[in-house]
Amino acid sequence: MNQTFEKLNTEKKEKIINVCLEEFVQKGFELASTNNIVVKAGISKGLLFHYFGSKKNIYLYLLDYAIEYFIKKFYSYDVKASGDIFERIMQRGVIKMKIAGEKPLLYKLLMEAFVVTPAGLEDEMNLRYQKIYSENMPVVFEDIDYSLFRDEVDIKKALEFITLCFDSIYNKYIKSAKGRTAQLSLEETEIMVNEYKEHIDMIKYGICKK
C-alpha cells in the first residue's frame, strides 16, 4: 500500500475506510465493486488504486486494520483478572462480545474472512491467523492455576478443548446478534455467563455416570 494513504487527514482516511468496509461487508470480497467505492468515497479510481494497488490489497488492509483495532481493544480490559482457567475464558468471551457490539461491521468482516475465506486469499489469511494465535493465546493463558488438572492431562490439549467449547457458545451469540448495532445488554451478558457456567460444570465434573 502507498504510504500516501496513511498520511491523509483523519476524516478523509476514515471516510475511505468506512466506505470500503461497508462495500466488502455487504457484498463480500468477490462482488465488492471498486466503482461503488470511489463514487461513495468521492475519489477517483486512479487515486484509490494509487493508495492500495488492487481490490485484494484493500481487503487485506481492512483486515489488518480490524485485527489491530480488536487486539488493542481486547487488551484494554484486564484479560488476566483470574487465575481460574474457566473464569478467564468466560470473561474472554464476554469481552469479545462487547467489542463486537461496538464495531459490528468491522467485526463481521473479520469473522467472515476467517470462517469463509475468499478464494485466493487462503495463504494470507493463514499467516494472519497463525500470527494472532501465536502472539496472543499464550498471553491470555499466562499465570493460570493448573493444580486442579489431573496429572495425566495434557495441558495444551485441555486448553484447546476448553477454548473450542466456549468459543462455540460465543459464536452462537454472535450469530444471534447479526445485524445489531448495540452492545450486549446486561441481561444478555448474564444469560451467556450462566450458559458458560453450565458448560464449566460439564467439563469439570463430566456428563455420564461412572
C-alpha positions, 0 to 999 in steps of 0.5 A: 500500500502507498504510504500516501494513504496513511498520511491523509487527514483523519476524516478523509482516511476514515471516510475511505475506510468506512466506505470500503468496509461497508462495500466488502461487508455487504457484498463480500470480497468477490462482488465488492465493486471498486466503482461503488467505492470511489463514487461513495468515497468521492475519489477517483479510481486512479487515486484509490488504486494509487493508495492500495494497488488492487481490490485484494490489497484493500481487503487485506488492509481492512483486515489488518486494520480490524485485527489491530483495532480488536487486539488493542481493544481486547487488551484494554480490559484486564484479560488476566483478572483470574487465575481460574482457567474457566473464569478467564475464558468466560470473561474472554468471551464476554469481552469479545462480545462487547467489542463486537457490539461496538464495531459490528461491521468491522467485526463481521468482516473479520469473522467472515474472512476467517470462517469463509475465506475468499478464494485466493486469499487462503495463504494470507489469511493463514499467516494472519491467523497463525500470527494472532494465535501465536502472539496472543493465546499464550498471553491470555493463558499466562499465570493460570492455576493448573493444580486442579488438572489431573496429572495425566492431562495434557495441558495444551490439549485441555486448553484447546478443548476448553477454548473450542467449547466456549468459543462455540457458545460465543459464536452462537451469540454472535450469530444471534446478534447479526445485524445489531448495532448495540452492545450486549445488554446486561441481561444478555451478558448474564444469560451467556455467563450462566450458559458458560457456567453450565458448560464449566460444570460439564467439563469439570465434573463430566456428563455420564455416570461412572 
